[in-house]
Amino acid sequence: MLKTRSQIETEERKNFSPFGQYSSESAGRKHPEPPHSYRTAFQRDRARIIHSRAFRRLEYKTQVFLNGTGDHLRTRLTHTIEVASVSRTIACALGVNQDLAEAIALAHDLGHPPFGHTGEKKLNQIMVKDGGFEHNIQSLRVVELLEPLYPEFDGLNLSYEVLEGIRKHDKGYQRPSYKNKKDEQFSNPSIEAQIANMADEITYYSHDLDDGLDHKLINEQQLNEVTLWQKCSESVEEKFPGLKGKRQRSYIIRTLIDRQVADLISATSEYIHNFKFESSDEIRRHPERLTRHSEWAQKGNLQLKQFLYENLYHHEAVAMPNARGGNVIADVFSFYEKNPKMIGGESAKRINSEGLKRAICDYISGMTDRYILEEYKRIKKI
């Protein structure tokens, strides 16, 4: 049976929770476009993100370990796909827009520079007097300006709701530069954006834990002090007595993610039920974030984060290569400042309109780990 966009939108109205974001009620795009015959606005957004050049480059950008240091270690791309998967699961369970949550998740790291958070910190240091650098804001810049795929406009011309979801911070909410008449009414983004944000956190720490174990920088004996790991390990032992090695570790990680997702769904559903929200805008007007864990899970997650920061993120095998990556960024940036004619791509065209340093920042932040290392070697030969 053929299913049209209007039929999909009708099904959303029948099946979604009233506080979910209906595709048919999108605030639109900066550059108006006619609706698609078979895809909703957010399904189109998802496709545009997946087909973008910035999305493909995530394959060669650092998650925690430098790209190329292991065949099975996660990159920004695999992390992004995992966040999108978890986002869909949570959105489905809460009865809200899965396509919107997934689109936001797929776009959330498009602005990450090479060498992960080390690269982000280095660019922010360099740009501190020129507007700074933050990867969420850069992700928005990528989809609004830097992707050169369409003849009619710069960027991807994503819907307002996806832009709203990209520009989210743990410390507060910043609205997209594409202004909408509703902007000033809202304290928070949509429930789908909040879901993508929490899915990112769940996925980030659980899979960094997995990669750290795989790389033998941390071990299971250390993790026996981490309550979440201990509880999940006991559960796996009870279900599969004597299970050892990679199968055991993999199942513990799966259990850890599953429990966090289930807890988030349960705690969020229970909390939202107290307010009787009747629209997505009521979610936005609410003064605090609605997606949340139970108290025990919050404490467990905090303990897990502290463990990872103390034992993995600051581990010499992670910190030293990343520090070198930061130095590479600084040297390449300095070279372009002295040799602006060497700036490539669309970035060179924005020097006059946005300034040399912002043009360099855009250019470098779009590079993969591999490309900037090759560029660094080339520069050193000049």
N, C-alpha and C positions, 0 to 999 in steps of 0.2 A: 504494500500500500504506500502510495506517495504521501510524504509528509511535508507540508509547506511551513514557512516561517510562522505564518499566522496561526497554524495549528499547534506548533510548538509553544507559541506564546499563550495560547488558550490553555494548554496543558499546565503551563507554569502557574497560571492563576488558579487552577483547580487543585494543584498538588503542593504548592509552596506554602510555607508558614507566612502569615500576613506581613511579617517584618522582613522577609526576603526581598531582594531587589528584582523586580520584574523587568525582563528585557524590553518589553513594550513601553516601559516608563523611564527608559534611559534619558538623561538630560541632553543627549546628543553629542555631536562632534564639533570641533572648532570649524572645520570646513564641512558643511552639510553634504550628505550623500544620500541617494535614494536607497531604501531598504532592499536587502537581498531577498530573492524569492524563497530560498530554502534555509538560510542561516540567520540566526538572531544576531543582534549587534555584538554580543559578547563572544559568540562563536566566531564571528569575523575577526574580532580583536585577537582571539587566541591564535588563529591561523596567521595573522599578520606578524605576530611576535615570533612564532615558530619559523616563519620563512625569512626573518630578518637576518642580516649579516651579523649583527651584534649577538644574536642568539647562537649562531654557529661558532662564533669565536669563544664562547664560554667553555668549549671543549678543551681549550689550551690555556685556561686560566686557573691559577692556584685556588684550591679550597683551603687546605692547611699545609699540605706537603707540596713542594714545588712541582709543577707539571713535568712529567717525564721521569719521576723518581720511583715509580712503581706502576705495573700494568693494571693493578686492581684498585689503586687508590682513587678516591673521589676527586673530581674536578668541579668547577663551578657549574658545568652543564649537568653532570649526573646529580649533583646536589639539587639543582633547580627542578629536574624531572621528579626527584623524590618529594620535594616540597609540594609540587603540583598534585602528585598522587595523594598525599596525605590531606591536602586541602579539599580535594574532591570528596574524600571519604567523610570528612567532618561536615562539609556543606550538605552532603546527601543526608546524613543522619539528622541534621538540624532542620532539614526541609527548606533550604535556601538555594540560591543560584550557584550550582556547581561550575557552570561555564565561566562565570565572573570570578569566582574564587580561584579557579585554575589559571585564568588569563593573568590575574594579578601575580600569582605565584611564578608563572613562567617569565614574567618581566622584572621581577623584584631585584635581580642581580645584574641586569644588563649594563649598569653603570660601573660595575666593579673594575678596577684597573688591574694590571698584572701584579703578581706577588701578593694577592689577597689583601688582608687588612694592613699589612706592612706597607704595601704600595699606597693604600688609601691614606694612611697617616703621613707618609712622605709627601704626597701631593698636597695634602692639607697644610703641611708645614711650609711648603714652597709658595702656596697660594694664600697664605694667612692674611696678607694685606690686600689681596685682590679678589675677595669673595669666598675664599676657602674652597675645600673640596669635600664632598660627602657622597657616598655611592648611591644612596636613595635619590638624592637630588639629581645626580648625574644620570641615573636610570631614566628619570623623567625627561631630562635633556636629550637623551638618546632617542626616545620615542616621539618627542615633540619637535626635534630639530635635526639631529645628526644623521638619522637613517635616510639615505638619498635614493629611495626606491620608486617614488611616485612622481609623475610629471606635474600633477596639480598642486602639490604642497610638499613642504619639508616634513620629515618624520613619518610616522605611521598613521596619524590622524585617528588615534584610538578614542573610544568613547570616554566621556567625562568620568564614569564610575571606575574604569580601569586606571586612569590617571590619578584619581583620588586615592586608589588603593596602593599605587606605587609609592606615592610620596607620604609614607607613614613612618613615624619614628616611635621607638619605645618611649621616648621622653616627651612625646607630644605629637600633634598632628599639624602638618603644613599643607596648605591647599595647593593644588596644581596651578601652574601659571595660566592655563586656559580657564578664564573666569566664567562662572555661571551665576545666574541671579540668586541661586540658593546658597552660595558660598558662605555668606556671613551668618547664616542661621545655624551652622553646624559646629558642634564641639568635637565630633569624632567622625571617622569614615564609616562606610557600610559594614554590616555584620560579615559580609564576604571578605572585605579587606582585613578585618580583625582576625578572621579565621586563617587567612594566608600568613599573617604575621606570626600567629601562634604555631602554625604548621612549620614555618621556617625554624623557629626555636627548637621545637621537638626534634626535627630532622637533623638540624645542625649538630647538636651536642651528642645525640645518639650515634650518628654515623662518624663523627670525629673520634668518638670512643672506639668504634669498630676499626677505623684506620690506624689509630694509635696502637691497638693490640696487634693488628696485622703487621705493623712496622716494628713491633717489639720495643716500642719506646715506653710502654706501660705494660703491666702484667696483671693477671687475675688476682694474685695475692694482694697487691695494693688495693684492688677494687673491693676486696672483702670488707673494707671500712666504709664503703659507699652503700647506704641503705637501699637505694633503688636496685643497684646491681645485686646485692645480697638477696633481696626478696625474689627477684626474677631468677637468679641462679637456683635458689631453693625450689622454686616452682618447676623449673626445667628438670631438676634432679628427681623430683617427685613423679613427674610425668614420664621421664625417660631415664630410669636409674642406670648409672654407669656410663652415660653418654659423655664422651671426651672430645678434645681437639676442636677442629674448625666447626664441626656440626654443632657441638655444644655451644660454642661462642656465638655462632650465627643465630641459634635459637634463643639464646639469652637476649641478644640485641633485638630480635624480632619481638620478643615478649616485652622488652622495655618500651619499645615504640608503641606496641599495641595497648599496653596499660596506660601510657600517657595520653594516647588518642582517646581511649575509652573514658578516662577520667575527665578530660577536657570536654567531651561531648556531654557527659552526665552533669558536671558542675555548671557548665554554661546553660544547658537546658533548664536546670533547676533554678538558676539565678534569673534568667530571662522570664521565666514563668511568673515571677513576682510582679512584673510590670505591665503585663497585658498589652504589649506593643501591637499596634494595628497597621503600621507602615514602616518602610525602610527609613524614611526621614525621621521617625520617632527614635529609631536606633541612633541616628546621627546626632540628634539633639540631646541625647542622654549625656550627662556630664562626665561619665567614666566609661572605660572599656568594659564590654560585657563578656567577652570570651575569657575564660579563667579556668584554673585548676582548683581542685580541692586543697584544703590546707596541708594535708599530708603530702600531696604531690608537689606543691609549691616548695615545701621544705626539702623534699627529696631532690627536686630539680636544682635548687640552690646549692645543695651539697655536691651534686654531680658537676655543676659548673665550676665550683671552687676547686674540685679535684682536677678537672681538665686544665684550668689555668695554672695551677701549681705544678702539675706533673707532665702535661703535654704541650700546651701552647708556649710555655717558657723553656721547654726542653732544648738543650743545646743543638740537637739534630734538626729542630724546627726553627729555632730563633736565629741561628747563624746564617743558614742559606737565605732566610727571609731578610735579614739585615743586609746581606750582600745585594739582594734584589732592590732594597731601598736605595742603596748607593748607586746602583745602575740607573735607576729612575732619575736621581739627582744629577748624575753626569750627563745623561741624554738630554734632560731638560736644559741644563746649562749650555750644552752644545747648540741646541735649537735657538736659544736666546741670542747667541752670538752669530748664528747662521740661519736666519729665518727662511731663507730661500730653500732650505733643505726640508722644510715641513711639507709633508705630502697630503694628498687627498683633498677632501672638502675643507679640512681645517685651515689650510692656507688662505682660502677665500674669505675667512672670517676674521683675519687679522685686523683689517681696517675697522670693521664694525664692532668687534668685541675685545680688541686688544691682543697683543702678542702672547702674553702669558696664558690667557684663557684659551687661545687657539692651540697653544702647545699642550696645555692640560687636556683638552679634548682629544688631541691626537694621541698622546701617550696613554690616556686612560682606555682608549679603544684597542690598544695593542695587546697581543697575547704574551705570555711569558716567553715563548719561543721567539717571537718576532722582535721583542725589545732586546733580547740577548744577542740576536743576530745584528741588530742595529747598533748595539753597543760595540760589538767587535768591529763592525765596519767603521764606526766613528774613530775608534782607537788607531786605525790604520791610516787615517787622514792626517 
